[in-house]
């Protein structure tokens, strides 16, 4: 291994800034450790509500959001912790939200499934499967009508692809050439159902051709591949050549929700994907190219964890909503 | 320090869960994240990870016991963290967080969630079948399932009821002859129904959409109440068995069910059900059809009845009331009446 301090080697990482690469790594580690910490908070029973976690899928959120500007938007799903962290929501506003505190990103009224902060370019998570896709198309239409250069990245899972809303939104987005990147995180399972049981053509990116625009399948556990694909897609959208459908192949290491024991994933399949863990792979790449030493990456992990630990303490003691908050920010 | 580990909120409806097994045992060193136990919720069996690193000192519920959210399930001896402080303690393997437990009576996060947990804490030991102090009795999984199915049956299957009675003389004599072995009364009805049913095949069918499908089994089910849980014991190929054999089979099946933990007991499918409350002194009753079956026979108490022998004299005879509940979508009144008549003939001529 190259000694710390020596110059980064090019190759796969040619053209990349060291700070940017370490930023990607740190963001993925943050998502993983956030999810692990939240898992134990749930198991302890100190944090209310169930949770849908994304361990194993860190590269999709991180790679896509790294290709967006601060004023670009994302829409998310019930599995939105990773998207929120990648789009720049703070650990504190998210943990406060999970604890139902007034200081949460949705003032404690959204919880795990509705993470979001419009000021940071994230519509609160839309928990209805495929529900966010037409909304993203609508936002993109608004950007186009205002002649803005903003772009929407719309996250959804493989389970959404069989919903009518997916097809209707793709068709309209294509018709009006809307600046929206449809990002399908294909983690092989809609809840407990394997994609092979619900689609004859498992290549989801092929759907784009039906509506006359470009689709691409990408290794969703390779954060650089995701970033590069997203960067190209975002550029096309800004250029009036959208929409684009990105299918990111990834894998969920946990159950659908905390109440799902995940017994339907075979040991061989789990091992195959564990061997392709997005964080392990990127860490190996960084070490091989001497972007950072193992000690530096470990220190980064410890720093993230300390930050999370302090945020958990603060979230436990964050102010809860009062009766006076009952009727604020609610509609209908 | 001593740390209590509580049951996480894994049930989807706030209902009780059943401990399936422990995946660690007292004396074991268990690491945070390691599988600690397996529970059955209303949806699925699932493994639960441990939230502390420490030596497992004590396990509270046993396999088969009911567990509620917030119940203390295990006591650990851990090395780290002063009580009450949610501090972290670094170990060689990375940062490990000790679980801070709220002090008794301390304010907790969440509305219903906290109330559930406090209610569970007040109940103390997990004894779901006993009425807790508040008088609330959580239903077992078996009772909830039976309730849902029977509600659906009563609400969707148009029931009609045929009442008749049969002489029990032949049964009483046969039972007397078998002493000291005491034949279960249900055995006679299982045999009679199984012999008659082939001639009335539609009553052994199940309705799916607008089609009658033959039941996948010829077993006649006997309804059994075990600790308040309603279960079905099936007797297959009963037409080829003697009453004594059928009786022995029912007794054996019930004994097996009794030996099982309440949560492990399962009903087996049949094509027709017999339910008997004669032993509880009920003279006659109308039962709800056990879906997806087409009919159920309710058997009352055998009792002496004065019956006319001819125009001018009477006799006293043991008789039993029978009520057949039938799904009118499946068969007509006349069809069911002929079936019931044939069952009476079979019972009387044993």
Boltz contact constraints between the chains, C-beta under 6 A:
constraints:
  - contact:
      token1: [A, 40]
      token2: [B, 51]
      max_distance: 6.0
  - contact:
      token1: [A, 43]
      token2: [B, 8]
      max_distance: 6.0
  - contact:
      token1: [A, 43]
      token2: [B, 51]
      max_distance: 6.0
  - contact:
      token1: [A, 44]
      token2: [B, 51]
      max_distance: 6.0
  - contact:
      token1: [A, 44]
      token2: [B, 99]
      max_distance: 6.0
  - contact:
      token1: [A, 45]
      token2: [B, 6]
      max_distance: 6.0
  - contact:
      token1: [A, 45]
      token2: [B, 8]
      max_distance: 6.0
  - contact:
      token1: [A, 45]
      token2: [B, 70]
      max_distance: 6.0
  - contact:
      token1: [A, 48]
      token2: [B, 110]
      max_distance: 6.0
  - contact:
      token1: [A, 48]
      token2: [B, 113]
      max_distance: 6.0
  - contact:
      token1: [A, 99]
      token2: [B, 109]
      max_distance: 6.0
  - contact:
      token1: [A, 259]
      token2: [B, 10]
      max_distance: 6.0
  - contact:
      token1: [A, 261]
      token2: [B, 46]
      max_distance: 6.0
  - contact:
      token1: [A, 261]
      token2: [B, 47]
      max_distance: 6.0
  - contact:
      token1: [A, 305]
      token2: [B, 95]
      max_distance: 6.0
  - contact:
      token1: [A, 309]
      token2: [B, 88]
      max_distance: 6.0
  - contact:
      token1: [A, 313]
      token2: [B, 86]
      max_distance: 6.0
